[in-house]
Structure formats: structure tokens, C-alpha cells
Amino acid sequence: MLENIIIVAVVLVIVGAASLYIYKAKKNGNKCIGCSAGKSCKSCNCGCSEQKK
């Protein structure tokens, strides 16, 4: 029983940290978070340059 609680807590921490990272990146103006170019993504092949935002 204790193992299940620990596993759930670890998963919640990971999901929370990822959500916070995405929120901060979007707030800073990154259109394509997964792209290494970040804010200046225009010529890479990640597909972010086609997004309209």
C-alpha cells in the first residue's frame, strides 16, 4: 500500500513539474516548446513554423 502512494506521489510531482515548465515557456513567448530554437523557430523541420499564433 505504501509503495502505491509513493509511486502516485512521484508521478504527480513529475506531471506538475512538466506542467509548470510548459506554463512558464508559453508565458515567455515560446511557440514551440519542444524545439531547440525556442522563440526563433522559423527554419527547422519541427513543424512549429507552420503554427499560427
mmCIF entry with sequence, helices, sheets and N, C-alpha, C, O atoms, coordinates in Angstrom:
data_MODEL
# 
_entry.id   MODEL 
# 
_entity.id                         1 
_entity.type                       polymer 
_entity.pdbx_number_of_molecules   1 
# 
_entity_poly.entity_id                      1 
_entity_poly.type                           'polypeptide(L)' 
_entity_poly.nstd_linkage                   no 
_entity_poly.nstd_monomer                   no 
_entity_poly.pdbx_seq_one_letter_code       MLENIIIVAVVLVIVGAASLYIYKAKKNGNKCIGCSAGKSCKSCNCGCSEQKK 
_entity_poly.pdbx_seq_one_letter_code_can   MLENIIIVAVVLVIVGAASLYIYKAKKNGNKCIGCSAGKSCKSCNCGCSEQKK 
_entity_poly.pdbx_strand_id                 A 
# 
loop_
_entity_poly_seq.entity_id 
_entity_poly_seq.num 
_entity_poly_seq.mon_id 
_entity_poly_seq.hetero 
1 1  MET n 
1 2  LEU n 
1 3  GLU n 
1 4  ASN n 
1 5  ILE n 
1 6  ILE n 
1 7  ILE n 
1 8  VAL n 
1 9  ALA n 
1 10 VAL n 
1 11 VAL n 
1 12 LEU n 
1 13 VAL n 
1 14 ILE n 
1 15 VAL n 
1 16 GLY n 
1 17 ALA n 
1 18 ALA n 
1 19 SER n 
1 20 LEU n 
1 21 TYR n 
1 22 ILE n 
1 23 TYR n 
1 24 LYS n 
1 25 ALA n 
1 26 LYS n 
1 27 LYS n 
1 28 ASN n 
1 29 GLY n 
1 30 ASN n 
1 31 LYS n 
1 32 CYS n 
1 33 ILE n 
1 34 GLY n 
1 35 CYS n 
1 36 SER n 
1 37 ALA n 
1 38 GLY n 
1 39 LYS n 
1 40 SER n 
1 41 CYS n 
1 42 LYS n 
1 43 SER n 
1 44 CYS n 
1 45 ASN n 
1 46 CYS n 
1 47 GLY n 
1 48 CYS n 
1 49 SER n 
1 50 GLU n 
1 51 GLN n 
1 52 LYS n 
1 53 LYS n 
# 
_struct_asym.id          A 
_struct_asym.entity_id   1 
# 
loop_
_struct_conf.conf_type_id 
_struct_conf.id 
_struct_conf.pdbx_PDB_helix_id 
_struct_conf.beg_label_comp_id 
_struct_conf.beg_label_asym_id 
_struct_conf.beg_label_seq_id 
_struct_conf.pdbx_beg_PDB_ins_code 
_struct_conf.end_label_comp_id 
_struct_conf.end_label_asym_id 
_struct_conf.end_label_seq_id 
_struct_conf.pdbx_end_PDB_ins_code 
_struct_conf.beg_auth_comp_id 
_struct_conf.beg_auth_asym_id 
_struct_conf.beg_auth_seq_id 
_struct_conf.end_auth_comp_id 
_struct_conf.end_auth_asym_id 
_struct_conf.end_auth_seq_id 
_struct_conf.pdbx_PDB_helix_class 
_struct_conf.details 
_struct_conf.pdbx_PDB_helix_length 
HELX_P HELX_P1 AA1 LEU A 2  ? LYS A 27 ? LEU A 2  LYS A 27 1 ? 26 
HELX_P HELX_P2 AA2 GLY A 38 ? SER A 40 ? GLY A 38 SER A 40 5 ? 3  
HELX_P HELX_P3 AA3 CYS A 48 ? GLU A 50 ? CYS A 48 GLU A 50 5 ? 3  
# 
_struct_conf_type.id          HELX_P 
_struct_conf_type.criteria    ? 
_struct_conf_type.reference   ? 
# 
loop_
_atom_site.group_PDB 
_atom_site.id 
_atom_site.type_symbol 
_atom_site.label_atom_id 
_atom_site.label_alt_id 
_atom_site.label_comp_id 
_atom_site.label_asym_id 
_atom_site.label_entity_id 
_atom_site.label_seq_id 
_atom_site.pdbx_PDB_ins_code 
_atom_site.Cartn_x 
_atom_site.Cartn_y 
_atom_site.Cartn_z 
_atom_site.occupancy 
_atom_site.B_iso_or_equiv 
_atom_site.pdbx_formal_charge 
_atom_site.auth_seq_id 
_atom_site.auth_comp_id 
_atom_site.auth_asym_id 
_atom_site.auth_atom_id 
_atom_site.pdbx_PDB_model_num 
ATOM 1   N N  . MET A 1 1  ? 0.818  -1.198 0.000   1.00 0.00 ? 1  MET A N  1 
ATOM 2   C CA . MET A 1 1  ? 0.000  0.000  0.000   1.00 0.00 ? 1  MET A CA 1 
ATOM 3   C C  . MET A 1 1  ? 0.863  1.264  0.000   1.00 0.00 ? 1  MET A C  1 
ATOM 4   O O  . MET A 1 1  ? 0.565  2.213  -0.726  1.00 0.00 ? 1  MET A O  1 
ATOM 5   N N  . LEU A 1 2  ? 1.909  1.287  0.792   1.00 0.00 ? 2  LEU A N  1 
ATOM 6   C CA . LEU A 1 2  ? 2.784  2.446  0.865   1.00 0.00 ? 2  LEU A CA 1 
ATOM 7   C C  . LEU A 1 2  ? 3.523  2.667  -0.453  1.00 0.00 ? 2  LEU A C  1 
ATOM 8   O O  . LEU A 1 2  ? 3.774  3.807  -0.843  1.00 0.00 ? 2  LEU A O  1 
ATOM 9   N N  . GLU A 1 3  ? 3.870  1.578  -1.137  1.00 0.00 ? 3  GLU A N  1 
ATOM 10  C CA . GLU A 1 3  ? 4.541  1.710  -2.431  1.00 0.00 ? 3  GLU A CA 1 
ATOM 11  C C  . GLU A 1 3  ? 3.649  2.417  -3.437  1.00 0.00 ? 3  GLU A C  1 
ATOM 12  O O  . GLU A 1 3  ? 4.129  3.247  -4.208  1.00 0.00 ? 3  GLU A O  1 
ATOM 13  N N  . ASN A 1 4  ? 2.370  2.107  -3.444  1.00 0.00 ? 4  ASN A N  1 
ATOM 14  C CA . ASN A 1 4  ? 1.431  2.739  -4.373  1.00 0.00 ? 4  ASN A CA 1 
ATOM 15  C C  . ASN A 1 4  ? 1.334  4.239  -4.117  1.00 0.00 ? 4  ASN A C  1 
ATOM 16  O O  . ASN A 1 4  ? 1.276  5.029  -5.059  1.00 0.00 ? 4  ASN A O  1 
ATOM 17  N N  . ILE A 1 5  ? 1.316  4.626  -2.863  1.00 0.00 ? 5  ILE A N  1 
ATOM 18  C CA . ILE A 1 5  ? 1.237  6.042  -2.517  1.00 0.00 ? 5  ILE A CA 1 
ATOM 19  C C  . ILE A 1 5  ? 2.501  6.766  -2.979  1.00 0.00 ? 5  ILE A C  1 
ATOM 20  O O  . ILE A 1 5  ? 2.428  7.881  -3.496  1.00 0.00 ? 5  ILE A O  1 
ATOM 21  N N  . ILE A 1 6  ? 3.639  6.141  -2.796  1.00 0.00 ? 6  ILE A N  1 
ATOM 22  C CA . ILE A 1 6  ? 4.902  6.746  -3.220  1.00 0.00 ? 6  ILE A CA 1 
ATOM 23  C C  . ILE A 1 6  ? 4.949  6.885  -4.736  1.00 0.00 ? 6  ILE A C  1 
ATOM 24  O O  . ILE A 1 6  ? 5.378  7.916  -5.253  1.00 0.00 ? 6  ILE A O  1 
ATOM 25  N N  . ILE A 1 7  ? 4.514  5.862  -5.442  1.00 0.00 ? 7  ILE A N  1 
ATOM 26  C CA . ILE A 1 7  ? 4.503  5.909  -6.913  1.00 0.00 ? 7  ILE A CA 1 
ATOM 27  C C  . ILE A 1 7  ? 3.580  7.011  -7.406  1.00 0.00 ? 7  ILE A C  1 
ATOM 28  O O  . ILE A 1 7  ? 3.945  7.757  -8.314  1.00 0.00 ? 7  ILE A O  1 
ATOM 29  N N  . VAL A 1 8  ? 2.399  7.127  -6.830  1.00 0.00 ? 8  VAL A N  1 
ATOM 30  C CA . VAL A 1 8  ? 1.451  8.165  -7.230  1.00 0.00 ? 8  VAL A CA 1 
ATOM 31  C C  . VAL A 1 8  ? 2.032  9.546  -6.932  1.00 0.00 ? 8  VAL A C  1 
ATOM 32  O O  . VAL A 1 8  ? 1.894  10.462 -7.743  1.00 0.00 ? 8  VAL A O  1 
ATOM 33  N N  . ALA A 1 9  ? 2.672  9.703  -5.789  1.00 0.00 ? 9  ALA A N  1 
ATOM 34  C CA . ALA A 1 9  ? 3.274  10.995 -5.439  1.00 0.00 ? 9  ALA A CA 1 
ATOM 35  C C  . ALA A 1 9  ? 4.375  11.369 -6.420  1.00 0.00 ? 9  ALA A C  1 
ATOM 36  O O  . ALA A 1 9  ? 4.460  12.524 -6.836  1.00 0.00 ? 9  ALA A O  1 
ATOM 37  N N  . VAL A 1 10 ? 5.212  10.423 -6.795  1.00 0.00 ? 10 VAL A N  1 
ATOM 38  C CA . VAL A 1 10 ? 6.296  10.700 -7.743  1.00 0.00 ? 10 VAL A CA 1 
ATOM 39  C C  . VAL A 1 10 ? 5.726  11.077 -9.106  1.00 0.00 ? 10 VAL A C  1 
ATOM 40  O O  . VAL A 1 10 ? 6.212  12.013 -9.741  1.00 0.00 ? 10 VAL A O  1 
ATOM 41  N N  . VAL A 1 11 ? 4.715  10.370 -9.557  1.00 0.00 ? 11 VAL A N  1 
ATOM 42  C CA . VAL A 1 11 ? 4.091  10.680 -10.847 1.00 0.00 ? 11 VAL A CA 1 
ATOM 43  C C  . VAL A 1 11 ? 3.463  12.074 -10.806 1.00 0.00 ? 11 VAL A C  1 
ATOM 44  O O  . VAL A 1 11 ? 3.582  12.827 -11.772 1.00 0.00 ? 11 VAL A O  1 
ATOM 45  N N  . LEU A 1 12 ? 2.805  12.424 -9.716  1.00 0.00 ? 12 LEU A N  1 
ATOM 46  C CA . LEU A 1 12 ? 2.199  13.748 -9.594  1.00 0.00 ? 12 LEU A CA 1 
ATOM 47  C C  . LEU A 1 12 ? 3.250  14.855 -9.596  1.00 0.00 ? 12 LEU A C  1 
ATOM 48  O O  . LEU A 1 12 ? 3.030  15.920 -10.172 1.00 0.00 ? 12 LEU A O  1 
ATOM 49  N N  . VAL A 1 13 ? 4.379  14.610 -8.960  1.00 0.00 ? 13 VAL A N  1 
ATOM 50  C CA . VAL A 1 13 ? 5.462  15.597 -8.965  1.00 0.00 ? 13 VAL A CA 1 
ATOM 51  C C  . VAL A 1 13 ? 6.008  15.775 -10.379 1.00 0.00 ? 13 VAL A C  1 
ATOM 52  O O  . VAL A 1 13 ? 6.266  16.903 -10.800 1.00 0.00 ? 13 VAL A O  1 
ATOM 53  N N  . ILE A 1 14 ? 6.186  14.694 -11.108 1.00 0.00 ? 14 ILE A N  1 
ATOM 54  C CA . ILE A 1 14 ? 6.701  14.774 -12.478 1.00 0.00 ? 14 ILE A CA 1 
ATOM 55  C C  . ILE A 1 14 ? 5.720  15.509 -13.384 1.00 0.00 ? 14 ILE A C  1 
ATOM 56  O O  . ILE A 1 14 ? 6.125  16.375 -14.161 1.00 0.00 ? 14 ILE A O  1 
ATOM 57  N N  . VAL A 1 15 ? 4.451  15.179 -13.295 1.00 0.00 ? 15 VAL A N  1 
ATOM 58  C CA . VAL A 1 15 ? 3.438  15.842 -14.120 1.00 0.00 ? 15 VAL A CA 1 
ATOM 59  C C  . VAL A 1 15 ? 3.327  17.318 -13.743 1.00 0.00 ? 15 VAL A C  1 
ATOM 60  O O  . VAL A 1 15 ? 3.183  18.172 -14.618 1.00 0.00 ? 15 VAL A O  1 
ATOM 61  N N  . GLY A 1 16 ? 3.392  17.617 -12.469 1.00 0.00 ? 16 GLY A N  1 
ATOM 62  C CA . GLY A 1 16 ? 3.330  19.008 -12.024 1.00 0.00 ? 16 GLY A CA 1 
ATOM 63  C C  . GLY A 1 16 ? 4.521  19.815 -12.511 1.00 0.00 ? 16 GLY A C  1 
ATOM 64  O O  . GLY A 1 16 ? 4.366  20.958 -12.941 1.00 0.00 ? 16 GLY A O  1 
ATOM 65  N N  . ALA A 1 17 ? 5.706  19.229 -12.444 1.00 0.00 ? 17 ALA A N  1 
ATOM 66  C CA . ALA A 1 17 ? 6.901  19.928 -12.916 1.00 0.00 ? 17 ALA A CA 1 
ATOM 67  C C  . ALA A 1 17 ? 6.841  20.169 -14.423 1.00 0.00 ? 17 ALA A C  1 
ATOM 68  O O  . ALA A 1 17 ? 7.223  21.239 -14.896 1.00 0.00 ? 17 ALA A O  1 
ATOM 69  N N  . ALA A 1 18 ? 6.367  19.188 -15.169 1.00 0.00 ? 18 ALA A N  1 
ATOM 70  C CA . ALA A 1 18 ? 6.232  19.348 -16.620 1.00 0.00 ? 18 ALA A CA 1 
ATOM 71  C C  . ALA A 1 18 ? 5.200  20.428 -16.951 1.00 0.00 ? 18 ALA A C  1 
ATOM 72  O O  . ALA A 1 18 ? 5.412  21.235 -17.856 1.00 0.00 ? 18 ALA A O  1 
ATOM 73  N N  . SER A 1 19 ? 4.103  20.441 -16.231 1.00 0.00 ? 19 SER A N  1 
ATOM 74  C CA . SER A 1 19 ? 3.077  21.457 -16.458 1.00 0.00 ? 19 SER A CA 1 
ATOM 75  C C  . SER A 1 19 ? 3.601  22.854 -16.152 1.00 0.00 ? 19 SER A C  1 
ATOM 76  O O  . SER A 1 19 ? 3.323  23.799 -16.889 1.00 0.00 ? 19 SER A O  1 
ATOM 77  N N  . LEU A 1 20 ? 4.345  22.984 -15.084 1.00 0.00 ? 20 LEU A N  1 
ATOM 78  C CA . LEU A 1 20 ? 4.922  24.274 -14.722 1.00 0.00 ? 20 LEU A CA 1 
ATOM 79  C C  . LEU A 1 20 ? 5.925  24.737 -15.777 1.00 0.00 ? 20 LEU A C  1 
ATOM 80  O O  . LEU A 1 20 ? 5.966  25.921 -16.114 1.00 0.00 ? 20 LEU A O  1 
ATOM 81  N N  . TYR A 1 21 ? 6.730  23.817 -16.297 1.00 0.00 ? 21 TYR A N  1 
ATOM 82  C CA . TYR A 1 21 ? 7.686  24.145 -17.348 1.00 0.00 ? 21 TYR A CA 1 
ATOM 83  C C  . TYR A 1 21 ? 6.961  24.642 -18.600 1.00 0.00 ? 21 TYR A C  1 
ATOM 84  O O  . TYR A 1 21 ? 7.367  25.640 -19.195 1.00 0.00 ? 21 TYR A O  1 
ATOM 85  N N  . ILE A 1 22 ? 5.903  23.958 -18.999 1.00 0.00 ? 22 ILE A N  1 
ATOM 86  C CA . ILE A 1 22 ? 5.137  24.352 -20.181 1.00 0.00 ? 22 ILE A CA 1 
ATOM 87  C C  . ILE A 1 22 ? 4.481  25.711 -19.963 1.00 0.00 ? 22 ILE A C  1 
ATOM 88  O O  . ILE A 1 22 ? 4.500  26.557 -20.856 1.00 0.00 ? 22 ILE A O  1 
ATOM 89  N N  . TYR A 1 23 ? 3.905  25.925 -18.790 1.00 0.00 ? 23 TYR A N  1 
ATOM 90  C CA . TYR A 1 23 ? 3.260  27.198 -18.475 1.00 0.00 ? 23 TYR A CA 1 
ATOM 91  C C  . TYR A 1 23 ? 4.260  28.344 -18.558 1.00 0.00 ? 23 TYR A C  1 
ATOM 92  O O  . TYR A 1 23 ? 3.968  29.372 -19.170 1.00 0.00 ? 23 TYR A O  1 
ATOM 93  N N  . LYS A 1 24 ? 5.431  28.184 -17.955 1.00 0.00 ? 24 LYS A N  1 
ATOM 94  C CA . LYS A 1 24 ? 6.441  29.237 -17.978 1.00 0.00 ? 24 LYS A CA 1 
ATOM 95  C C  . LYS A 1 24 ? 6.955  29.489 -19.389 1.00 0.00 ? 24 LYS A C  1 
ATOM 96  O O  . LYS A 1 24 ? 7.177  30.639 -19.769 1.00 0.00 ? 24 LYS A O  1 
ATOM 97  N N  . ALA A 1 25 ? 7.148  28.432 -20.169 1.00 0.00 ? 25 ALA A N  1 
ATOM 98  C CA . ALA A 1 25 ? 7.638  28.588 -21.533 1.00 0.00 ? 25 ALA A CA 1 
ATOM 99  C C  . ALA A 1 25 ? 6.621  29.329 -22.389 1.00 0.00 ? 25 ALA A C  1 
ATOM 100 O O  . ALA A 1 25 ? 6.990  30.211 -23.164 1.00 0.00 ? 25 ALA A O  1 
ATOM 101 N N  . LYS A 1 26 ? 5.362  28.985 -22.259 1.00 0.00 ? 26 LYS A N  1 
ATOM 102 C CA . LYS A 1 26 ? 4.314  29.663 -23.026 1.00 0.00 ? 26 LYS A CA 1 
ATOM 103 C C  . LYS A 1 26 ? 4.188  31.116 -22.589 1.00 0.00 ? 26 LYS A C  1 
ATOM 104 O O  . LYS A 1 26 ? 3.972  31.996 -23.422 1.00 0.00 ? 26 LYS A O  1 
ATOM 105 N N  . LYS A 1 27 ? 4.320  31.375 -21.303 1.00 0.00 ? 27 LYS A N  1 
ATOM 106 C CA . LYS A 1 27 ? 4.222  32.735 -20.779 1.00 0.00 ? 27 LYS A CA 1 
ATOM 107 C C  . LYS A 1 27 ? 5.370  33.595 -21.291 1.00 0.00 ? 27 LYS A C  1 
ATOM 108 O O  . LYS A 1 27 ? 5.198  34.797 -21.496 1.00 0.00 ? 27 LYS A O  1 
ATOM 109 N N  . ASN A 1 28 ? 6.543  32.993 -21.499 1.00 0.00 ? 28 ASN A N  1 
ATOM 110 C CA . ASN A 1 28 ? 7.694  33.719 -22.012 1.00 0.00 ? 28 ASN A CA 1 
ATOM 111 C C  . ASN A 1 28 ? 7.657  33.888 -23.529 1.00 0.00 ? 28 ASN A C  1 
ATOM 112 O O  . ASN A 1 28 ? 8.536  34.543 -24.089 1.00 0.00 ? 28 ASN A O  1 
ATOM 113 N N  . GLY A 1 29 ? 6.673  33.321 -24.201 1.00 0.00 ? 29 GLY A N  1 
ATOM 114 C CA . GLY A 1 29 ? 6.513  33.525 -25.631 1.00 0.00 ? 29 GLY A CA 1 
ATOM 115 C C  . GLY A 1 29 ? 7.052  32.427 -26.516 1.00 0.00 ? 29 GLY A C  1 
ATOM 116 O O  . GLY A 1 29 ? 7.100  32.606 -27.733 1.00 0.00 ? 29 GLY A O  1 
ATOM 117 N N  . ASN A 1 30 ? 7.463  31.294 -25.966 1.00 0.00 ? 30 ASN A N  1 
ATOM 118 C CA . ASN A 1 30 ? 7.922  30.184 -26.797 1.00 0.00 ? 30 ASN A CA 1 
ATOM 119 C C  . ASN A 1 30 ? 6.733  29.549 -27.489 1.00 0.00 ? 30 ASN A C  1 
ATOM 120 O O  . ASN A 1 30 ? 5.829  29.032 -26.832 1.00 0.00 ? 30 ASN A O  1 
ATOM 121 N N  . LYS A 1 31 ? 6.732  29.585 -28.815 1.00 0.00 ? 31 LYS A N  1 
ATOM 122 C CA . LYS A 1 31 ? 5.630  28.983 -29.558 1.00 0.00 ? 31 LYS A CA 1 
ATOM 123 C C  . LYS A 1 31 ? 5.794  27.474 -29.657 1.00 0.00 ? 31 LYS A C  1 
ATOM 124 O O  . LYS A 1 31 ? 4.815  26.728 -29.654 1.00 0.00 ? 31 LYS A O  1 
ATOM 125 N N  . CYS A 1 32 ? 7.033  27.041 -29.744 1.00 0.00 ? 32 CYS A N  1 
ATOM 126 C CA . CYS A 1 32 ? 7.321  25.626 -29.918 1.00 0.00 ? 32 CYS A CA 1 
ATOM 127 C C  . CYS A 1 32 ? 8.241  25.181 -28.790 1.00 0.00 ? 32 CYS A C  1 
ATOM 128 O O  . CYS A 1 32 ? 9.453  25.383 -28.871 1.00 0.00 ? 32 CYS A O  1 
ATOM 129 N N  . ILE A 1 33 ? 7.703  24.596 -27.769 1.00 0.00 ? 33 ILE A N  1 
ATOM 130 C CA . ILE A 1 33 ? 8.462  24.267 -26.571 1.00 0.00 ? 33 ILE A CA 1 
ATOM 131 C C  . ILE A 1 33 ? 9.464  23.149 -26.824 1.00 0.00 ? 33 ILE A C  1 
ATOM 132 O O  . ILE A 1 33 ? 10.569 23.186 -26.283 1.00 0.00 ? 33 ILE A O  1 
ATOM 133 N N  . GLY A 1 34 ? 9.115  22.174 -27.618 1.00 0.00 ? 34 GLY A N  1 
ATOM 134 C CA . GLY A 1 34 ? 9.995  21.044 -27.848 1.00 0.00 ? 34 GLY A CA 1 
ATOM 135 C C  . GLY A 1 34 ? 11.133 21.328 -28.801 1.00 0.00 ? 34 GLY A C  1 
ATOM 136 O O  . GLY A 1 34 ? 12.063 20.529 -28.911 1.00 0.00 ? 34 GLY A O  1 
ATOM 137 N N  . CYS A 1 35 ? 11.076 22.443 -29.488 1.00 0.00 ? 35 CYS A N  1 
ATOM 138 C CA . CYS A 1 35 ? 12.095 22.794 -30.474 1.00 0.00 ? 35 CYS A CA 1 
ATOM 139 C C  . CYS A 1 35 ? 13.285 23.448 -29.788 1.00 0.00 ? 35 CYS A C  1 
ATOM 140 O O  . CYS A 1 35 ? 13.112 24.246 -28.867 1.00 0.00 ? 35 CYS A O  1 
ATOM 141 N N  . SER A 1 36 ? 14.476 23.118 -30.227 1.00 0.00 ? 36 SER A N  1 
ATOM 142 C CA . SER A 1 36 ? 15.667 23.713 -29.630 1.00 0.00 ? 36 SER A CA 1 
ATOM 143 C C  . SER A 1 36 ? 15.817 25.186 -29.998 1.00 0.00 ? 36 SER A C  1 
ATOM 144 O O  . SER A 1 36 ? 16.555 25.913 -29.332 1.00 0.00 ? 36 SER A O  1 
ATOM 145 N N  . ALA A 1 37 ? 15.129 25.637 -31.048 1.00 0.00 ? 37 ALA A N  1 
ATOM 146 C CA . ALA A 1 37 ? 15.219 27.033 -31.452 1.00 0.00 ? 37 ALA A CA 1 
ATOM 147 C C  . ALA A 1 37 ? 14.364 27.936 -30.566 1.00 0.00 ? 37 ALA A C  1 
ATOM 148 O O  . ALA A 1 37 ? 14.610 29.140 -30.488 1.00 0.00 ? 37 ALA A O  1 
ATOM 149 N N  . GLY A 1 38 ? 13.363 27.364 -29.899 1.00 0.00 ? 38 GLY A N  1 
ATOM 150 C CA . GLY A 1 38 ? 12.536 28.126 -28.974 1.00 0.00 ? 38 GLY A CA 1 
ATOM 151 C C  . GLY A 1 38 ? 11.749 29.234 -29.630 1.00 0.00 ? 38 GLY A C  1 
ATOM 152 O O  . GLY A 1 38 ? 10.926 28.977 -30.508 1.00 0.00 ? 38 GLY A O  1 
ATOM 153 N N  . LYS A 1 39 ? 11.994 30.478 -29.211 1.00 0.00 ? 39 LYS A N  1 
ATOM 154 C CA . LYS A 1 39 ? 11.239 31.622 -29.726 1.00 0.00 ? 39 LYS A CA 1 
ATOM 155 C C  . LYS A 1 39 ? 11.512 31.908 -31.196 1.00 0.00 ? 39 LYS A C  1 
ATOM 156 O O  . LYS A 1 39 ? 10.646 32.435 -31.895 1.00 0.00 ? 39 LYS A O  1 
ATOM 157 N N  . SER A 1 40 ? 12.697 31.568 -31.668 1.00 0.00 ? 40 SER A N  1 
ATOM 158 C CA . SER A 1 40 ? 13.077 31.935 -33.028 1.00 0.00 ? 40 SER A CA 1 
ATOM 159 C C  . SER A 1 40 ? 12.932 30.780 -34.008 1.00 0.00 ? 40 SER A C  1 
ATOM 160 O O  . SER A 1 40 ? 13.696 30.691 -34.969 1.00 0.00 ? 40 SER A O  1 
ATOM 161 N N  . CYS A 1 41 ? 11.988 29.914 -33.790 1.00 0.00 ? 41 CYS A N  1 
ATOM 162 C CA . CYS A 1 41 ? 11.789 28.757 -34.659 1.00 0.00 ? 41 CYS A CA 1 
ATOM 163 C C  . CYS A 1 41 ? 11.170 29.207 -35.979 1.00 0.00 ? 41 CYS A C  1 
ATOM 164 O O  . CYS A 1 41 ? 9.987  29.546 -36.028 1.00 0.00 ? 41 CYS A O  1 
ATOM 165 N N  . LYS A 1 42 ? 11.960 29.211 -37.040 1.00 0.00 ? 42 LYS A N  1 
ATOM 166 C CA . LYS A 1 42 ? 11.462 29.604 -38.353 1.00 0.00 ? 42 LYS A CA 1 
ATOM 167 C C  . LYS A 1 42 ? 11.881 28.635 -39.441 1.00 0.00 ? 42 LYS A C  1 
ATOM 168 O O  . LYS A 1 42 ? 11.136 28.409 -40.395 1.00 0.00 ? 42 LYS A O  1 
ATOM 169 N N  . SER A 1 43 ? 13.061 28.063 -39.306 1.00 0.00 ? 43 SER A N  1 
ATOM 170 C CA . SER A 1 43 ? 13.562 27.266 -40.420 1.00 0.00 ? 43 SER A CA 1 
ATOM 171 C C  . SER A 1 43 ? 13.852 25.811 -40.052 1.00 0.00 ? 43 SER A C  1 
ATOM 172 O O  . SER A 1 43 ? 14.411 25.080 -40.870 1.00 0.00 ? 43 SER A O  1 
ATOM 173 N N  . CYS A 1 44 ? 13.497 25.383 -38.881 1.00 0.00 ? 44 CYS A N  1 
ATOM 174 C CA . CYS A 1 44 ? 13.753 23.981 -38.534 1.00 0.00 ? 44 CYS A CA 1 
ATOM 175 C C  . CYS A 1 44 ? 12.612 23.100 -39.056 1.00 0.00 ? 44 CYS A C  1 
ATOM 176 O O  . CYS A 1 44 ? 11.598 23.618 -39.523 1.00 0.00 ? 44 CYS A O  1 
ATOM 177 N N  . ASN A 1 45 ? 12.763 21.823 -38.983 1.00 0.00 ? 45 ASN A N  1 
ATOM 178 C CA . ASN A 1 45 ? 11.774 20.896 -39.525 1.00 0.00 ? 45 ASN A CA 1 
ATOM 179 C C  . ASN A 1 45 ? 10.837 20.342 -38.458 1.00 0.00 ? 45 ASN A C  1 
ATOM 180 O O  . ASN A 1 45 ? 10.307 19.242 -38.617 1.00 0.00 ? 45 ASN A O  1 
ATOM 181 N N  . CYS A 1 46 ? 10.627 21.074 -37.393 1.00 0.00 ? 46 CYS A N  1 
ATOM 182 C CA . CYS A 1 46 ? 9.777  20.553 -36.309 1.00 0.00 ? 46 CYS A CA 1 
ATOM 183 C C  . CYS A 1 46 ? 8.301  20.817 -36.558 1.00 0.00 ? 46 CYS A C  1 
ATOM 184 O O  . CYS A 1 46 ? 7.458  20.231 -35.880 1.00 0.00 ? 46 CYS A O  1 
ATOM 185 N N  . GLY A 1 47 ? 7.964  21.672 -37.502 1.00 0.00 ? 47 GLY A N  1 
ATOM 186 C CA . GLY A 1 47 ? 6.567  21.958 -37.805 1.00 0.00 ? 47 GLY A CA 1 
ATOM 187 C C  . GLY A 1 47 ? 6.016  23.145 -37.043 1.00 0.00 ? 47 GLY A C  1 
ATOM 188 O O  . GLY A 1 47 ? 4.849  23.496 -37.222 1.00 0.00 ? 47 GLY A O  1 
ATOM 189 N N  . CYS A 1 48 ? 6.803  23.761 -36.216 1.00 0.00 ? 48 CYS A N  1 
ATOM 190 C CA . CYS A 1 48 ? 6.326  24.895 -35.419 1.00 0.00 ? 48 CYS A CA 1 
ATOM 191 C C  . CYS A 1 48 ? 6.164  26.144 -36.252 1.00 0.00 ? 48 CYS A C  1 
ATOM 192 O O  . CYS A 1 48 ? 5.325  26.990 -35.941 1.00 0.00 ? 48 CYS A O  1 
ATOM 193 N N  . SER A 1 49 ? 6.942  26.276 -37.295 1.00 0.00 ? 49 SER A N  1 
ATOM 194 C CA . SER A 1 49 ? 6.866  27.491 -38.100 1.00 0.00 ? 49 SER A CA 1 
ATOM 195 C C  . SER A 1 49 ? 5.548  27.576 -38.848 1.00 0.00 ? 49 SER A C  1 
ATOM 196 O O  . SER A 1 49 ? 5.164  28.659 -39.289 1.00 0.00 ? 49 SER A O  1 
ATOM 197 N N  . GLU A 1 50 ? 4.841  26.454 -39.003 1.00 0.00 ? 50 GLU A N  1 
ATOM 198 C CA . GLU A 1 50 ? 3.548  26.480 -39.669 1.00 0.00 ? 50 GLU A CA 1 
ATOM 199 C C  . GLU A 1 50 ? 2.416  26.842 -38.723 1.00 0.00 ? 50 GLU A C  1 
ATOM 200 O O  . GLU A 1 50 ? 1.318  27.171 -39.173 1.00 0.00 ? 50 GLU A O  1 
ATOM 201 N N  . GLN A 1 51 ? 2.664  26.787 -37.414 1.00 0.00 ? 51 GLN A N  1 
ATOM 202 C CA . GLN A 1 51 ? 1.611  27.122 -36.456 1.00 0.00 ? 51 GLN A CA 1 
ATOM 203 C C  . GLN A 1 51 ? 1.340  28.609 -36.496 1.00 0.00 ? 51 GLN A C  1 
ATOM 204 O O  . GLN A 1 51 ? 2.258  29.417 -36.636 1.00 0.00 ? 51 GLN A O  1 
ATOM 205 N N  . LYS A 1 52 ? 0.078  28.964 -36.372 1.00 0.00 ? 52 LYS A N  1 
ATOM 206 C CA . LYS A 1 52 ? -0.298 30.370 -36.373 1.00 0.00 ? 52 LYS A CA 1 
ATOM 207 C C  . LYS A 1 52 ? -0.678 30.785 -34.973 1.00 0.00 ? 52 LYS A C  1 
ATOM 208 O O  . LYS A 1 52 ? -1.684 30.344 -34.417 1.00 0.00 ? 52 LYS A O  1 
ATOM 209 N N  . LYS A 1 53 ? 0.158  31.652 -34.416 1.00 0.00 ? 53 LYS A N  1 
ATOM 210 C CA . LYS A 1 53 ? -0.116 32.159 -33.074 1.00 0.00 ? 53 LYS A CA 1 
ATOM 211 C C  . LYS A 1 53 ? 0.682  33.374 -32.822 1.00 0.00 ? 53 LYS A C  1 
ATOM 212 O O  . LYS A 1 53 ? 0.595  33.957 -31.741 1.00 0.00 ? 53 LYS A O  1 
# 
